[in-house]
């Protein structure tokens, strides 16, 4: 207990010391730390209090809001390169933010972490998640390696020649339905590189719209998620 109390006192001394070293401007407000991007000072009547953004977010002095903490890809930290120690877990490297799937071969799925709890989100078909921009982009822009090595294309090969859409335009990344799995489909990146992708649980691929859709909108796939009906059809 004595050691714990001493640690708390030392932490308080360090924080107080940091606040004392920062000189508040004349105007009350929130101001960035010169070296740590997720650290800032709240100045009231010339007195500074040290603040930290939630783990994973960084301070943006240009935001005209009370809460100036934002995603790193939205903030230019400049020379403020230091960050607080991460407090994340196996799925969330930091408690808040958008992160690549922990399996490096899965590039079309990413995690949205909020206070250490993650939600798995898919990219639009044919795109890869890019942590630097926090968005899904074309594979060549993401520049990730090893993607899709665990996913087989079941012998599917992209057709030779250009594929034309309903408007008579060349489809750069045409999609094709899987022959036996309503949830899965193929994307031919740049018309030549086949990728085996899938819709979110509860959806199936609609060949007419070239998008994932509700099963009742796709003839032949209405009962794809109804186990009892599928078993009866097999009998």
FIKOLZA-1660 file (N, C-alpha, C; in steps of 0.1 Angstrom, whole numbers, plus 5000, padded with zeros to 4 digits):
% residues 235
   i   px   py   pz ch aa at
   1 5008 4988 5000  A  X  N
   1 5000 5000 5000  A  X CA
   1 5009 5013 5000  A  X  C
   2 5020 5012 5007  A  X  N
   2 5029 5024 5008  A  X CA
   2 5034 5026 4994  A  X  C
   3 5038 5015 4986  A  X  N
   3 5043 5017 4973  A  X CA
   3 5033 5023 4964  A  X  C
   4 5020 5018 4965  A  X  N
   4 5010 5024 4956  A  X CA
   4 5008 5038 4959  A  X  C
   5 5008 5042 4971  A  X  N
   5 5006 5056 4975  A  X CA
   5 5017 5065 4970  A  X  C
   6 5029 5060 4971  A  X  N
   6 5041 5067 4966  A  X CA
   6 5040 5069 4951  A  X  C
   7 5035 5059 4943  A  X  N
   7 5034 5059 4929  A  X CA
   7 5024 5070 4925  A  X  C
   8 5012 5070 4932  A  X  N
   8 5002 5080 4929  A  X CA
   8 5007 5094 4931  A  X  C
   9 5014 5096 4942  A  X  N
   9 5020 5109 4945  A  X CA
   9 5030 5113 4934  A  X  C
  10 5038 5104 4930  A  X  N
  10 5048 5107 4919  A  X CA
  10 5041 5111 4906  A  X  C
  11 5030 5104 4903  A  X  N
  11 5022 5107 4891  A  X CA
  11 5016 5121 4892  A  X  C
  12 5011 5124 4903  A  X  N
  12 5005 5137 4905  A  X CA
  12 5015 5148 4904  A  X  C
  13 5027 5145 4910  A  X  N
  13 5038 5155 4909  A  X CA
  13 5042 5158 4895  A  X  C
  14 5043 5147 4887  A  X  N
  14 5047 5148 4873  A  X CA
  14 5037 5156 4865  A  X  C
  15 5024 5153 4867  A  X  N
  15 5013 5160 4859  A  X CA
  15 5013 5175 4863  A  X  C
  16 5014 5177 4876  A  X  N
  16 5014 5191 4881  A  X CA
  16 5026 5199 4875  A  X  C
  17 5037 5192 4875  A  X  N
  17 5049 5198 4870  A  X CA
  17 5048 5202 4855  A  X  C
  18 5042 5192 4848  A  X  N
  18 5040 5195 4833  A  X CA
  18 5031 5207 4831  A  X  C
  19 5020 5208 4840  A  X  N
  19 5011 5219 4838  A  X CA
  19 5018 5232 4842  A  X  C
  20 5026 5232 4852  A  X  N
  20 5033 5244 4856  A  X CA
  20 5043 5249 4846  A  X  C
  21 5049 5239 4838  A  X  N
  21 5058 5243 4828  A  X CA
  21 5052 5249 4816  A  X  C
  22 5039 5247 4814  A  X  N
  22 5031 5253 4803  A  X CA
  22 5026 5266 4806  A  X  C
  23 5029 5276 4798  A  X  N
  23 5024 5290 4801  A  X CA
  23 5012 5292 4792  A  X  C
  24 5001 5295 4799  A  X  N
  24 4988 5297 4792  A  X CA
  24 4988 5310 4785  A  X  C
  25 4982 5311 4773  A  X  N
  25 4980 5323 4766  A  X CA
  25 4970 5332 4774  A  X  C
  26 4968 5344 4770  A  X  N
  26 4959 5353 4777  A  X CA
  26 4944 5348 4776  A  X  C
  27 4941 5341 4765  A  X  N
  27 4927 5337 4763  A  X CA
  27 4925 5323 4768  A  X  C
  28 4914 5321 4776  A  X  N
  28 4911 5308 4781  A  X CA
  28 4908 5298 4769  A  X  C
  29 4911 5285 4771  A  X  N
  29 4909 5276 4761  A  X CA
  29 4917 5263 4762  A  X  C
  30 4917 5255 4752  A  X  N
  30 4925 5243 4751  A  X CA
  30 4936 5244 4742  A  X  C
  31 4948 5240 4746  A  X  N
  31 4960 5242 4738  A  X CA
  31 4969 5229 4737  A  X  C
  32 4974 5227 4725  A  X  N
  32 4982 5215 4723  A  X CA
  32 4995 5215 4731  A  X  C
  33 4999 5202 4734  A  X  N
  33 5013 5201 4740  A  X CA
  33 5023 5201 4728  A  X  C
  34 5034 5207 4730  A  X  N
  34 5044 5208 4719  A  X CA
  34 5050 5195 4714  A  X  C
  35 5050 5184 4722  A  X  N
  35 5056 5172 4717  A  X CA
  35 5047 5160 4717  A  X  C
  36 5036 5160 4724  A  X  N
  36 5027 5148 4725  A  X CA
  36 5014 5151 4719  A  X  C
  37 5010 5144 4709  A  X  N
  37 4999 5147 4700  A  X CA
  37 4985 5145 4707  A  X  C
  38 4985 5136 4717  A  X  N
  38 4972 5133 4724  A  X CA
  38 4971 5140 4737  A  X  C
  39 4980 5149 4740  A  X  N
  39 4980 5156 4752  A  X CA
  39 4978 5171 4750  A  X  C
  40 4970 5177 4759  A  X  N
  40 4967 5191 4757  A  X CA
  40 4965 5198 4771  A  X  C
  41 4964 5211 4771  A  X  N
  41 4962 5218 4783  A  X CA
  41 4949 5226 4783  A  X  C
  42 4942 5226 4794  A  X  N
  42 4930 5234 4795  A  X CA
  42 4933 5246 4804  A  X  C
  43 4932 5258 4798  A  X  N
  43 4936 5270 4805  A  X CA
  43 4924 5278 4810  A  X  C
  44 4923 5280 4823  A  X  N
  44 4912 5288 4828  A  X CA
  44 4919 5299 4838  A  X  C
  45 4917 5311 4835  A  X  N
  45 4922 5322 4843  A  X CA
  45 4937 5321 4845  A  X  C
  46 4944 5316 4834  A  X  N
  46 4959 5315 4834  A  X CA
  46 4964 5303 4841  A  X  C
  47 4955 5294 4846  A  X  N
  47 4959 5282 4852  A  X CA
  47 4957 5270 4842  A  X  C
  48 4968 5262 4841  A  X  N
  48 4968 5251 4831  A  X CA
  48 4965 5237 4838  A  X  C
  49 4956 5230 4832  A  X  N
  49 4954 5216 4837  A  X CA
  49 4958 5206 4825  A  X  C
  50 4965 5196 4828  A  X  N
  50 4970 5186 4818  A  X CA
  50 4958 5177 4815  A  X  C
  51 4955 5175 4802  A  X  N
  51 4945 5166 4798  A  X CA
  51 4950 5156 4787  A  X  C
  52 4944 5144 4787  A  X  N
  52 4948 5135 4776  A  X CA
  52 4935 5131 4769  A  X  C
  53 4937 5130 4755  A  X  N
  53 4926 5125 4747  A  X CA
  53 4923 5110 4751  A  X  C
  54 4911 5105 4748  A  X  N
  54 4910 5090 4750  A  X CA
  54 4920 5083 4741  A  X  C
  55 4925 5071 4747  A  X  N
  55 4935 5064 4740  A  X CA
  55 4931 5061 4726  A  X  C
  56 4940 5065 4716  A  X  N
  56 4937 5062 4702  A  X CA
  56 4933 5075 4694  A  X  C
  57 4929 5085 4702  A  X  N
  57 4925 5098 4696  A  X CA
  57 4936 5108 4698  A  X  C
  58 4937 5119 4690  A  X  N
  58 4947 5129 4692  A  X CA
  58 4941 5143 4692  A  X  C
  59 4948 5152 4697  A  X  N
  59 4943 5166 4699  A  X CA
  59 4944 5174 4686  A  X  C
  60 4934 5181 4682  A  X  N
  60 4934 5189 4670  A  X CA
  60 4930 5204 4674  A  X  C
  61 4940 5213 4675  A  X  N
  61 4937 5226 4680  A  X CA
  61 4928 5234 4670  A  X  C
  62 4927 5229 4658  A  X  N
  62 4919 5236 4648  A  X CA
  62 4904 5233 4648  A  X  C
  63 4900 5223 4656  A  X  N
  63 4886 5220 4657  A  X CA
  63 4879 5231 4665  A  X  C
  64 4868 5236 4660  A  X  N
  64 4861 5246 4667  A  X CA
  64 4849 5240 4676  A  X  C
  65 4853 5230 4684  A  X  N
  65 4844 5224 4693  A  X CA
  65 4850 5223 4706  A  X  C
  66 4842 5220 4716  A  X  N
  66 4847 5218 4730  A  X CA
  66 4856 5205 4730  A  X  C
  67 4851 5194 4723  A  X  N
  67 4859 5182 4722  A  X CA
  67 4868 5183 4710  A  X  C
  68 4881 5185 4712  A  X  N
  68 4890 5186 4701  A  X CA
  68 4898 5174 4698  A  X  C
  69 4894 5162 4704  A  X  N
  69 4901 5150 4701  A  X CA
  69 4895 5143 4689  A  X  C
  70 4903 5138 4680  A  X  N
  70 4898 5133 4667  A  X CA
  70 4907 5121 4663  A  X  C
  71 4902 5114 4653  A  X  N
  71 4910 5103 4647  A  X CA
  71 4923 5108 4642  A  X  C
  72 4934 5100 4643  A  X  N
  72 4947 5105 4639  A  X CA
  72 4948 5108 4624  A  X  C
  73 4940 5101 4616  A  X  N
  73 4941 5104 4601  A  X CA
  73 4934 5117 4597  A  X  C
  74 4927 5123 4607  A  X  N
  74 4921 5136 4604  A  X CA
  74 4929 5148 4610  A  X  C
  75 4940 5144 4616  A  X  N
  75 4948 5155 4623  A  X CA
  75 4963 5155 4619  A  X  C
  76 4968 5167 4616  A  X  N
  76 4982 5169 4613  A  X CA
  76 4989 5172 4625  A  X  C
  77 4996 5162 4631  A  X  N
  77 5003 5163 4644  A  X CA
  77 5016 5171 4642  A  X  C
  78 5021 5172 4630  A  X  N
  78 5034 5178 4628  A  X CA
  78 5045 5172 4636  A  X  C
  79 5052 5180 4644  A  X  N
  79 5063 5175 4652  A  X CA
  79 5058 5169 4665  A  X  C
  80 5046 5169 4668  A  X  N
  80 5040 5163 4680  A  X CA
  80 5039 5148 4678  A  X  C
  81 5050 5141 4679  A  X  N
  81 5050 5127 4675  A  X CA
  81 5048 5117 4687  A  X  C
  82 5049 5122 4699  A  X  N
  82 5048 5113 4710  A  X CA
  82 5033 5110 4713  A  X  C
  83 5030 5098 4719  A  X  N
  83 5017 5095 4723  A  X CA
  83 5017 5088 4737  A  X  C
  84 5006 5088 4743  A  X  N
  84 5005 5080 4756  A  X CA
  84 5006 5065 4753  A  X  C
  85 5010 5058 4763  A  X  N
  85 5011 5043 4762  A  X CA
  85 4998 5037 4758  A  X  C
  86 4998 5028 4748  A  X  N
  86 4985 5022 4744  A  X CA
  86 4978 5014 4755  A  X  C
  87 4965 5014 4756  A  X  N
  87 4957 5007 4765  A  X CA
  87 4947 4997 4759  A  X  C
  88 4951 4992 4747  A  X  N
  88 4942 4983 4739  A  X CA
  88 4943 4969 4743  A  X  C
  89 4938 4960 4734  A  X  N
  89 4938 4946 4736  A  X CA
  89 4941 4939 4723  A  X  C
  90 4938 4926 4722  A  X  N
  90 4942 4918 4710  A  X CA
  90 4935 4923 4698  A  X  C
  91 4923 4928 4699  A  X  N
  91 4916 4932 4687  A  X CA
  91 4917 4947 4685  A  X  C
  92 4919 4954 4695  A  X  N
  92 4920 4969 4694  A  X CA
  92 4934 4973 4699  A  X  C
  93 4944 4976 4690  A  X  N
  93 4957 4981 4694  A  X CA
  93 4956 4993 4704  A  X  C
  94 4947 5002 4702  A  X  N
  94 4943 5012 4711  A  X CA
  94 4928 5012 4714  A  X  C
  95 4924 5018 4724  A  X  N
  95 4910 5016 4729  A  X CA
  95 4900 5023 4719  A  X  C
  96 4905 5032 4711  A  X  N
  96 4896 5039 4701  A  X CA
  96 4903 5040 4688  A  X  C
  97 4895 5039 4677  A  X  N
  97 4901 5041 4664  A  X CA
  97 4896 5030 4654  A  X  C
  98 4901 5031 4642  A  X  N
  98 4898 5022 4631  A  X CA
  98 4911 5014 4629  A  X  C
  99 4910 5001 4629  A  X  N
  99 4923 4993 4628  A  X CA
  99 4921 4981 4618  A  X  C
 100 4932 4977 4612  A  X  N
 100 4931 4966 4603  A  X CA
 100 4928 4953 4610  A  X  C
 101 4922 4943 4603  A  X  N
 101 4919 4930 4609  A  X CA
 101 4932 4924 4615  A  X  C
 102 4932 4918 4626  A  X  N
 102 4944 4912 4632  A  X CA
 102 4950 4901 4623  A  X  C
 103 4942 4895 4615  A  X  N
 103 4948 4885 4605  A  X CA
 103 4953 4893 4593  A  X  C
 104 4966 4893 4590  A  X  N
 104 4971 4902 4579  A  X CA
 104 4967 4897 4566  A  X  C
 105 4961 4885 4564  A  X  N
 105 4956 4881 4551  A  X CA
 105 4942 4886 4548  A  X  C
 106 4935 4891 4558  A  X  N
 106 4922 4896 4557  A  X CA
 106 4923 4911 4555  A  X  C
 107 4923 4916 4543  A  X  N
 107 4925 4931 4541  A  X CA
 107 4912 4938 4538  A  X  C
 108 4901 4931 4536  A  X  N
 108 4888 4937 4532  A  X CA
 108 4879 4939 4544  A  X  C
 109 4884 4936 4556  A  X  N
 109 4876 4938 4568  A  X CA
 109 4885 4946 4578  A  X  C
 110 4878 4955 4586  A  X  N
 110 4885 4963 4596  A  X CA
 110 4877 4964 4609  A  X  C
 111 4883 4969 4619  A  X  N
 111 4877 4970 4632  A  X CA
 111 4875 4984 4636  A  X  C
 112 4863 4988 4641  A  X  N
 112 4860 5001 4646  A  X CA
 112 4860 4999 4662  A  X  C
 113 4870 5004 4668  A  X  N
 113 4871 5003 4683  A  X CA
 113 4866 5015 4690  A  X  C
 114 4857 5013 4700  A  X  N
 114 4852 5023 4709  A  X CA
 114 4854 5019 4723  A  X  C
 115 4863 5025 4730  A  X  N
 115 4865 5022 4744  A  X CA
 115 4869 5007 4746  A  X  C
 116 4877 5002 4737  A  X  N
 116 4882 4988 4738  A  X CA
 116 4872 4978 4732  A  X  C
 117 4860 4981 4728  A  X  N
 117 4851 4972 4723  A  X CA
 117 4851 4974 4707  A  X  C
 118 4852 4963 4700  A  X  N
 118 4853 4964 4686  A  X CA
 118 4840 4959 4678  A  X  C
 119 4838 4966 4667  A  X  N
 119 4828 4961 4657  A  X CA
 119 4835 4958 4644  A  X  C
 120 4832 4946 4638  A  X  N
 120 4839 4942 4626  A  X CA
 120 4831 4948 4614  A  X  C
 121 4838 4955 4605  A  X  N
 121 4831 4961 4594  A  X CA
 121 4838 4957 4581  A  X  C
 122 4830 4954 4570  A  X  N
 122 4836 4950 4557  A  X CA
 122 4838 4962 4548  A  X  C
 123 4848 4961 4540  A  X  N
 123 4849 4971 4529  A  X CA
 123 4840 4968 4518  A  X  C
 124 4837 4978 4509  A  X  N
 124 4830 4975 4497  A  X CA
 124 4838 4965 4489  A  X  C
 125 4831 4956 4482  A  X  N
 125 4838 4945 4474  A  X CA
 125 4849 4951 4465  A  X  C
 126 4861 4944 4467  A  X  N
 126 4872 4948 4459  A  X CA
 126 4882 4958 4465  A  X  C
 127 4878 4963 4477  A  X  N
 127 4886 4973 4483  A  X CA
 127 4894 4967 4495  A  X  C
 128 4905 4974 4499  A  X  N
 128 4912 4970 4511  A  X CA
 128 4912 4982 4521  A  X  C
 129 4913 4978 4534  A  X  N
 129 4913 4989 4544  A  X CA
 129 4927 4995 4545  A  X  C
 130 4928 5008 4546  A  X  N
 130 4941 5015 4547  A  X CA
 130 4941 5023 4561  A  X  C
 131 4949 5019 4570  A  X  N
 131 4949 5025 4583  A  X CA
 131 4954 5040 4583  A  X  C
 132 4962 5043 4573  A  X  N
 132 4967 5057 4572  A  X CA
 132 4956 5067 4569  A  X  C
 133 4946 5062 4561  A  X  N
 133 4935 5071 4558  A  X CA
 133 4922 5068 4565  A  X  C
 134 4922 5056 4572  A  X  N
 134 4910 5052 4579  A  X CA
 134 4898 5048 4570  A  X  C
 135 4901 5046 4557  A  X  N
 135 4890 5042 4548  A  X CA
 135 4894 5030 4540  A  X  C
 136 4885 5025 4532  A  X  N
 136 4887 5014 4523  A  X CA
 136 4891 5020 4509  A  X  C
 137 4902 5015 4503  A  X  N
 137 4907 5021 4490  A  X CA
 137 4910 5009 4481  A  X  C
 138 4914 5012 4469  A  X  N
 138 4917 5001 4459  A  X CA
 138 4931 4995 4464  A  X  C
 139 4932 4982 4462  A  X  N
 139 4944 4975 4467  A  X CA
 139 4957 4981 4464  A  X  C
 140 4959 4987 4452  A  X  N
 140 4971 4993 4448  A  X CA
 140 4974 5005 4456  A  X  C
 141 4964 5012 4461  A  X  N
 141 4965 5024 4469  A  X CA
 141 4969 5020 4483  A  X  C
 142 4962 5009 4488  A  X  N
 142 4965 5005 4502  A  X CA
 142 4979 4999 4503  A  X  C
 143 4984 4993 4493  A  X  N
 143 4998 4987 4493  A  X CA
 143 5000 4976 4503  A  X  C
 144 4990 4969 4507  A  X  N
 144 4992 4959 4517  A  X CA
 144 4996 4946 4510  A  X  C
 145 5004 4937 4517  A  X  N
 145 5009 4925 4511  A  X CA
 145 5003 4913 4519  A  X  C
 146 5003 4902 4512  A  X  N
 146 4998 4889 4518  A  X CA
 146 4983 4888 4519  A  X  C
 147 4976 4897 4512  A  X  N
 147 4961 4897 4513  A  X CA
 147 4955 4885 4506  A  X  C
 148 4945 4879 4512  A  X  N
 148 4938 4869 4506  A  X CA
 148 4945 4856 4504  A  X  C
 149 4956 4854 4510  A  X  N
 149 4964 4841 4507  A  X CA
 149 4956 4829 4513  A  X  C
 150 4947 4831 4523  A  X  N
 150 4940 4820 4528  A  X CA
 150 4927 4817 4521  A  X  C
 151 4924 4826 4511  A  X  N
 151 4911 4825 4504  A  X CA
 151 4913 4819 4490  A  X  C
 152 4908 4807 4488  A  X  N
 152 4909 4801 4475  A  X CA
 152 4898 4806 4466  A  X  C
 153 4900 4806 4453  A  X  N
 153 4890 4810 4443  A  X CA
 153 4883 4798 4437  A  X  C
 154 4885 4786 4442  A  X  N
 154 4878 4774 4438  A  X CA
 154 4879 4772 4423  A  X  C
 155 4891 4775 4418  A  X  N
 155 4893 4773 4403  A  X CA
 155 4887 4784 4394  A  X  C
 156 4881 4794 4400  A  X  N
 156 4875 4804 4392  A  X CA
 156 4885 4812 4385  A  X  C
 157 4883 4815 4372  A  X  N
 157 4892 4823 4365  A  X CA
 157 4885 4835 4358  A  X  C
 158 4891 4847 4358  A  X  N
 158 4884 4858 4352  A  X CA
 158 4883 4856 4337  A  X  C
 159 4872 4861 4331  A  X  N
 159 4871 4859 4317  A  X CA
 159 4881 4867 4309  A  X  C
 160 4884 4863 4297  A  X  N
 160 4893 4870 4289  A  X CA
 160 4885 4882 4282  A  X  C
 161 4892 4893 4281  A  X  N
 161 4886 4904 4274  A  X CA
 161 4878 4913 4284  A  X  C
 162 4874 4925 4279  A  X  N
 162 4867 4934 4288  A  X CA
 162 4853 4930 4291  A  X  C
 163 4848 4933 4303  A  X  N
 163 4834 4931 4306  A  X CA
 163 4827 4944 4306  A  X  C
 164 4816 4944 4299  A  X  N
 164 4808 4957 4297  A  X CA
 164 4796 4957 4305  A  X  C
 165 4793 4968 4312  A  X  N
 165 4781 4969 4321  A  X CA
 165 4769 4972 4313  A  X  C
 166 4758 4974 4320  A  X  N
 166 4745 4977 4313  A  X CA
 166 4745 4990 4305  A  X  C
 167 4754 4999 4309  A  X  N
 167 4755 5012 4302  A  X CA
 167 4765 5012 4291  A  X  C
 168 4771 5000 4288  A  X  N
 168 4780 4999 4277  A  X CA
 168 4794 5004 4281  A  X  C
 169 4797 5006 4294  A  X  N
 169 4810 5010 4298  A  X CA
 169 4818 4998 4303  A  X  C
 170 4831 4998 4301  A  X  N
 170 4839 4987 4306  A  X CA
 170 4840 4987 4321  A  X  C
 171 4837 4976 4327  A  X  N
 171 4837 4974 4341  A  X CA
 171 4851 4970 4345  A  X  C
 172 4858 4979 4352  A  X  N
 172 4872 4977 4356  A  X CA
 172 4874 4966 4366  A  X  C
 173 4864 4964 4374  A  X  N
 173 4864 4953 4385  A  X CA
 173 4851 4945 4385  A  X  C
 174 4849 4937 4375  A  X  N
 174 4836 4930 4374  A  X CA
 174 4834 4920 4385  A  X  C
 175 4822 4917 4388  A  X  N
 175 4818 4908 4398  A  X CA
 175 4810 4896 4392  A  X  C
 176 4812 4884 4398  A  X  N
 176 4805 4872 4394  A  X CA
 176 4800 4864 4405  A  X  C
 177 4788 4858 4404  A  X  N
 177 4783 4850 4415  A  X CA
 177 4791 4837 4417  A  X  C
 178 4791 4832 4430  A  X  N
 178 4797 4819 4433  A  X CA
 178 4787 4808 4428  A  X  C
 179 4792 4798 4422  A  X  N
 179 4783 4788 4416  A  X CA
 179 4774 4780 4427  A  X  C
 180 4779 4779 4439  A  X  N
 180 4772 4771 4449  A  X CA
 180 4769 4778 4462  A  X  C
 181 4775 4790 4464  A  X  N
 181 4774 4797 4477  A  X CA
 181 4767 4811 4475  A  X  C
 182 4755 4812 4479  A  X  N
 182 4748 4825 4477  A  X CA
 182 4754 4837 4484  A  X  C
 183 4761 4835 4495  A  X  N
 183 4767 4846 4502  A  X CA
 183 4780 4851 4496  A  X  C
 184 4787 4842 4488  A  X  N
 184 4800 4845 4482  A  X CA
 184 4799 4850 4468  A  X  C
 185 4809 4857 4463  A  X  N
 185 4810 4861 4449  A  X CA
 185 4825 4864 4446  A  X  C
 186 4827 4866 4433  A  X  N
 186 4841 4868 4429  A  X CA
 186 4842 4883 4423  A  X  C
 187 4854 4889 4426  A  X  N
 187 4857 4902 4420  A  X CA
 187 4870 4900 4412  A  X  C
 188 4869 4905 4400  A  X  N
 188 4882 4904 4391  A  X CA
 188 4888 4918 4391  A  X  C
 189 4898 4920 4400  A  X  N
 189 4905 4933 4401  A  X CA
 189 4912 4936 4388  A  X  C
 190 4909 4947 4383  A  X  N
 190 4914 4952 4370  A  X CA
 190 4911 4942 4359  A  X  C
 191 4901 4934 4361  A  X  N
 191 4896 4924 4351  A  X CA
 191 4904 4911 4350  A  X  C
 192 4915 4910 4358  A  X  N
 192 4924 4898 4357  A  X CA
 192 4926 4890 4370  A  X  C
 193 4927 4897 4381  A  X  N
 193 4930 4891 4394  A  X CA
 193 4918 4887 4402  A  X  C
 194 4915 4874 4403  A  X  N
 194 4903 4870 4410  A  X CA
 194 4904 4870 4425  A  X  C
 195 4894 4875 4431  A  X  N
 195 4893 4875 4446  A  X CA
 195 4879 4869 4450  A  X  C
 196 4880 4860 4460  A  X  N
 196 4868 4854 4465  A  X CA
 196 4863 4862 4477  A  X  C
 197 4852 4868 4476  A  X  N
 197 4847 4877 4487  A  X CA
 197 4833 4872 4491  A  X  C
 198 4828 4879 4502  A  X  N
 198 4815 4874 4507  A  X CA
 198 4807 4886 4512  A  X  C
 199 4794 4884 4513  A  X  N
 199 4785 4894 4518  A  X CA
 199 4785 4893 4534  A  X  C
 200 4780 4903 4540  A  X  N
 200 4778 4902 4555  A  X CA
 200 4768 4891 4558  A  X  C
 201 4769 4886 4570  A  X  N
 201 4759 4875 4575  A  X CA
 201 4745 4881 4574  A  X  C
 202 4736 4873 4568  A  X  N
 202 4722 4877 4566  A  X CA
 202 4719 4882 4552  A  X  C
 203 4730 4884 4544  A  X  N
 203 4728 4889 4530  A  X CA
 203 4734 4879 4520  A  X  C
 204 4729 4880 4508  A  X  N
 204 4734 4872 4497  A  X CA
 204 4738 4881 4485  A  X  C
 205 4745 4875 4476  A  X  N
 205 4749 4883 4464  A  X CA
 205 4738 4884 4454  A  X  C
 206 4735 4895 4449  A  X  N
 206 4725 4897 4438  A  X CA
 206 4732 4900 4425  A  X  C
 207 4731 4890 4416  A  X  N
 207 4738 4892 4403  A  X CA
 207 4732 4903 4395  A  X  C
 208 4719 4906 4397  A  X  N
 208 4713 4917 4389  A  X CA
 208 4718 4930 4392  A  X  C
 209 4719 4933 4405  A  X  N
 209 4724 4946 4410  A  X CA
 209 4739 4947 4412  A  X  C
 210 4746 4935 4412  A  X  N
 210 4760 4934 4415  A  X CA
 210 4763 4939 4429  A  X  C
 211 4754 4937 4438  A  X  N
 211 4756 4941 4452  A  X CA
 211 4750 4930 4462  A  X  C
 212 4754 4932 4474  A  X  N
 212 4748 4923 4484  A  X CA
 212 4734 4928 4487  A  X  C
 213 4725 4918 4490  A  X  N
 213 4711 4921 4491  A  X CA
 213 4704 4912 4501  A  X  C
 214 4692 4914 4504  A  X  N
 214 4684 4905 4513  A  X CA
 214 4680 4893 4505  A  X  C
 215 4681 4881 4511  A  X  N
 215 4678 4868 4504  A  X CA
 215 4665 4868 4496  A  X  C
 216 4654 4874 4502  A  X  N
 216 4641 4874 4495  A  X CA
 216 4641 4882 4481  A  X  C
 217 4652 4890 4479  A  X  N
 217 4653 4897 4466  A  X CA
 217 4661 4890 4456  A  X  C
 218 4666 4878 4459  A  X  N
 218 4674 4870 4450  A  X CA
 218 4668 4857 4447  A  X  C
 219 4662 4854 4436  A  X  N
 219 4656 4842 4433  A  X CA
 219 4666 4830 4434  A  X  C
 220 4662 4820 4441  A  X  N
 220 4671 4808 4443  A  X CA
 220 4678 4809 4456  A  X  C
 221 4679 4821 4462  A  X  N
 221 4686 4822 4475  A  X CA
 221 4677 4826 4486  A  X  C
 222 4664 4826 4484  A  X  N
 222 4655 4830 4495  A  X CA
 222 4657 4823 4508  A  X  C
 223 4660 4810 4507  A  X  N
 223 4661 4802 4520  A  X CA
 223 4675 4800 4524  A  X  C
 224 4685 4808 4519  A  X  N
 224 4699 4805 4522  A  X CA
 224 4702 4804 4536  A  X  C
 225 4696 4812 4545  A  X  N
 225 4699 4813 4559  A  X CA
 225 4688 4805 4567  A  X  C
 226 4679 4799 4560  A  X  N
 226 4669 4791 4567  A  X CA
 226 4673 4776 4567  A  X  C
 227 4679 4772 4578  A  X  N
 227 4685 4758 4578  A  X CA
 227 4675 4747 4576  A  X  C
 228 4663 4749 4582  A  X  N
 228 4653 4738 4581  A  X CA
 228 4648 4737 4566  A  X  C
 229 4646 4748 4559  A  X  N
 229 4641 4747 4545  A  X CA
 229 4652 4741 4536  A  X  C
 230 4665 4745 4539  A  X  N
 230 4676 4740 4531  A  X CA
 230 4677 4725 4533  A  X  C
 231 4675 4720 4545  A  X  N
 231 4676 4705 4547  A  X CA
 231 4665 4698 4540  A  X  C
 232 4653 4703 4540  A  X  N
 232 4642 4697 4534  A  X CA
 232 4644 4696 4519  A  X  C
 233 4650 4706 4513  A  X  N
 233 4652 4706 4498  A  X CA
 233 4663 4695 4495  A  X  C
 234 4672 4693 4504  A  X  N
 234 4682 4683 4501  A  X CA
 234 4676 4669 4502  A  X  C
 235 4666 4667 4510  A  X  N
 235 4659 4654 4511  A  X CA
 235 4651 4651 4499  A  X  C
% end
